[in-house]
């Protein structure tokens, strides 16, 4: 069996491959450290209530999970209740749903949507699933009577 001489092509290839591998490991360590640092940055004083006024104050919005509490890694439904700021049910709304983990930079593993108007300001939201514990932010954009507003719900899932 022939041995490689220092400076030979095979030695240079192994050194080059080792350098690339070391660089990739360094990038992974840096990215992991940055992600860990971000994960500790949950803003203090977050409102975790299930009822809130929308951003512009047009709607009072609340949610109720079908399971009682918001489960992790389980498909479930929500009933979303929408009323005007003065308490009148909103029955003709178009509502979009979005959710994400601000610390992780990823969204939900599903595409939840409002599938049914239940009447009296209640809407069925199907496809809710949160794949892990931590801080989640769920956003509803509500359009009714030619007005649009958004409501945001913070959740700390364990």
N, C-alpha and C positions, 0 to 999 in steps of 0.2 A: 504494500500500500504506500502510495506516494504522500509525503508530508508537505504541507504548504510552507513556503518560505515567508519570513516577515516581508511585508510590502507586496506580496503576491495578490493577484486579483481576488481569490477566494477570501483572503483575510480582509481586504478592503470592503468586500460585499458584506461580510459578517459585522464589521465595525459600523458600516453605514446602516444596516438593519438594526443593530443594537442602539445606535443613536436615534433612529426614528422611534423605536419602541420606548426609549427613555423619554423622548419628547412627548409622546402620547400619554405616558404615565404621568408626567408633570402636568400636562393640560387637564387630565382627569382629576388630579389632586387639587389643582387650583379651582376648577369648576365645582367640585364637591365642597370645598371650603367656602366659596361664595354662596352656594345654595344653603349651606348650614347657617351661615351668617344671616341670610335673608329670612330663614325660617324663624328666627328669634325676634323678628321685627313686626310682631302683631301690634298695631297701634293701640295705645291705651285708651280706655273710655269708649270702646265700641258699644253701640246699642245692639243688643241681641234680641230685642223684642220681636214678636211675631205680628205686630200691628204697627203701622207707621203712616205718616203723611207722605205723599209723593213729593218729589223735588220742588215743584212749583206750588205745592199745596192744593192742587186740583182734586186729588183723590185721597181717601183713607183706604189703605189696603192691608189685608191680613191673610195669613195662610194657616192651614191646619193640615198636617200630614195624616194620611189614612191610617198610619201605624201608631198614631198618638205622639211619638217622638220621631225625630229624623234619624233613620237607621243608616248604618254604614254598609256599603256593598250589597244593598238589597233594593231591587226595583220597587217603587211605590208610587202613590198618587198624592196630590195635594188638592184641597179645595181652596181656591183663591177667592176672597171676598173683596169686591170693589164697590165703594160708595163715594158719593160726592163729599166734599169737605164738611157739608152741613148734614150728612147722614142719609142721603137718599140713595137707594141701590142703583147701580149702573148696570143695565141689562143689555146694552148694545155695544159693548166694547170689543175692540180688536186688541189682542194681547200677545206679545212675544216674550219668550223666556230665555234667559241665558244665565250661566253660572260658571264660576271659576275659583281657583285657589290663588289669591294674589301673591302669596309667598312662593308658590311653586311655578307659576307661569303656565299652568295648564287648566283646561276647562273640565267639564263633566264628561264622563265616558258615553253619555247618551245625549240625545237631542230632545229634551222635554218640550211639550207644546200643550196649549190649551185645546182640548178636543171637544168640549161640550159646554154650552151655556146652560147652567142648572137652574137659572131664574133667581130672582130676588138678589141680584148682585153676585151670585156665586158662579164660579167657573171651575171645571175639572181640568187639572193639570196632570198629564200622564207622562211617563218616561223619566221620572225623577230617580236619580241614582248618584250617590256620592261614594267614590271608590276608596276613600281613606279618611281618617280623622284629621282634624286641624281646622284652620280658619277658612271658611267658605263664604263667598259673596254671591247671592242670587239676585238677578235683576229682572224686573218686569217692566216692559214698556207698554203703556196703556193709551189707546186712542179711542175717544168717544166724543160725540157731538163736535167734531172738527177740532178737538183739542187733544194734545198729546203730552204725556208726562211719564216720569219713570219713578219706580220705587225700588229700593235696594235693601236687601235683608242680609245681615251678618249672622253667621252661625259658627259656633265652635263645637265641632263634632268630636266625640270621644269614643 
